[in-house]
């Protein structure tokens, strides 16, 4: 499954020709900042950017707040709790950060860096768990 944007669809099609488009996996709506580089936003709207970084409820760009993004992703994760097996979700760094903060039940959204094409595994077995690739937390006990 993947977000509706062309870049996520193209990436997902590298894994399967049968791709499910999931609206909840769309990138954060950055409103008037869409497509702008962060350096350009810093120059043109420094105060608004700082408000947005400091207050997860704010959306000075007219788009989606971090809280709204988190709610959208949390609702999607909830639908997966009864889904057996594995899924692969191709999405955007902000959506991944929102999923991680939901799973980790924390407000550390701005403390998580997700690079493009990152692979992060979230598992649900009665509760959500984050598994970092290349580690085996259960094998180290």
C-alpha positions as CSV (number, residue, x, y, z in Angstrom):
1,X,0.0,0.0,0.0
2,X,1.1,3.5,-0.6
3,X,0.1,7.2,-0.5
4,X,-1.6,8.7,-3.6
5,X,1.3,10.8,-4.8
6,X,3.1,9.8,-7.9
7,X,6.5,9.3,-6.2
8,X,5.0,6.9,-3.6
9,X,3.1,5.0,-6.3
10,X,6.2,4.6,-8.5
11,X,8.2,3.4,-5.5
12,X,5.5,0.9,-4.5
13,X,5.3,-0.4,-8.1
14,X,9.0,-1.5,-7.7
15,X,7.7,-4.0,-5.1
16,X,4.4,-5.1,-6.6
17,X,2.2,-4.4,-9.6
18,X,-0.8,-4.7,-7.4
19,X,-0.6,-1.5,-5.3
20,X,-3.3,-0.3,-3.0
21,X,-3.6,3.5,-2.8
22,X,-4.4,4.6,0.8
23,X,-5.4,8.3,1.3
24,X,-4.3,8.2,4.9
25,X,-0.7,7.7,3.7
26,X,-0.6,10.9,1.7
27,X,2.1,13.4,2.7
28,X,1.4,16.2,5.2
29,X,-0.5,19.1,3.7
30,X,2.0,21.9,4.0
31,X,-0.5,24.4,2.6
32,X,1.2,27.5,1.1
33,X,4.6,26.0,1.9
34,X,4.0,23.0,-0.4
35,X,7.1,22.4,-2.6
36,X,9.1,25.1,-0.8
37,X,12.5,24.3,0.6
38,X,12.8,24.8,4.3
39,X,15.6,27.4,3.8
40,X,13.2,29.5,1.7
41,X,10.4,29.2,4.3
42,X,12.9,30.3,6.9
43,X,13.7,33.4,4.9
44,X,10.2,34.3,3.9
45,X,8.2,33.2,7.0
46,X,10.6,32.7,9.9
47,X,8.2,33.5,12.6
48,X,5.4,31.4,11.2
49,X,7.9,28.5,10.8
50,X,9.0,28.8,14.4
51,X,5.4,28.8,15.6
52,X,4.7,25.6,13.5
53,X,7.9,23.9,14.9
54,X,7.0,24.9,18.5
55,X,3.3,24.2,18.5
56,X,2.1,20.9,17.0
57,X,-1.5,22.3,16.9
58,X,-0.6,25.2,14.7
59,X,-0.8,25.4,10.9
60,X,0.3,28.9,9.9
61,X,0.8,27.6,6.3
62,X,-3.0,27.0,6.0
63,X,-2.5,23.2,5.7
64,X,-2.4,20.4,8.2
65,X,-1.0,20.7,11.7
66,X,1.3,18.0,13.2
67,X,-1.6,17.0,15.5
68,X,-4.0,16.6,12.6
69,X,-1.4,14.5,10.7
70,X,-1.0,12.4,13.8
71,X,-4.7,11.9,14.2
72,X,-5.0,10.8,10.5
73,X,-2.1,8.3,10.9
74,X,-3.4,7.0,14.2
75,X,-6.8,6.3,12.6
76,X,-5.1,4.4,9.8
77,X,-3.0,2.4,12.3
78,X,-6.1,1.5,14.2
79,X,-7.6,-0.1,11.0
80,X,-4.5,-2.3,10.8
81,X,-4.8,-3.8,14.3
82,X,-7.2,-6.5,13.2
83,X,-5.3,-7.2,10.0
84,X,-3.3,-10.4,10.1
85,X,0.0,-10.8,8.4
86,X,2.5,-8.2,7.1
87,X,1.9,-5.1,5.1
88,X,4.4,-2.8,3.3
89,X,3.5,0.9,3.4
90,X,5.3,3.2,1.1
91,X,4.9,6.8,2.3
92,X,6.6,10.0,3.3
93,X,9.0,10.9,6.1
94,X,6.4,13.1,7.9
95,X,3.8,10.3,7.8
96,X,6.5,7.8,9.1
97,X,7.4,10.2,11.9
98,X,3.7,10.5,12.8
99,X,3.3,6.7,12.9
100,X,6.3,6.4,15.1
101,X,5.1,9.0,17.6
102,X,1.7,7.2,17.7
103,X,3.3,3.8,18.2
104,X,5.8,5.2,20.8
105,X,3.0,7.2,22.4
106,X,5.2,10.3,22.7
107,X,5.3,13.9,21.5
108,X,8.8,13.6,20.0
109,X,7.7,14.3,16.4
110,X,10.5,16.9,15.8
111,X,13.1,14.6,17.3
112,X,12.7,11.8,14.8
113,X,14.6,12.1,11.5
114,X,13.5,9.9,8.7
115,X,15.6,9.9,5.5
116,X,14.0,9.3,2.1
117,X,13.7,5.6,1.2
118,X,14.1,4.5,4.9
119,X,12.8,1.1,5.9
120,X,11.1,1.1,9.3
121,X,9.1,-1.9,10.6
122,X,6.1,-1.5,12.9
123,X,4.6,-4.7,14.3
124,X,1.3,-5.2,16.0
125,X,0.7,-8.2,18.3
126,X,-1.7,-6.8,20.9
127,X,0.4,-3.6,21.1
128,X,2.5,-1.7,18.6
129,X,6.2,-2.3,18.5
130,X,9.0,-0.6,16.6
131,X,11.7,-2.8,15.1
132,X,14.8,-1.3,13.8
133,X,16.2,-3.2,10.8
134,X,19.4,-5.0,11.5
135,X,18.6,-5.5,15.2
136,X,17.0,-8.4,17.0
137,X,15.8,-7.1,20.4
138,X,14.2,-10.4,21.4
139,X,17.4,-12.3,20.6
140,X,19.4,-10.1,22.9
141,X,17.4,-10.9,26.1
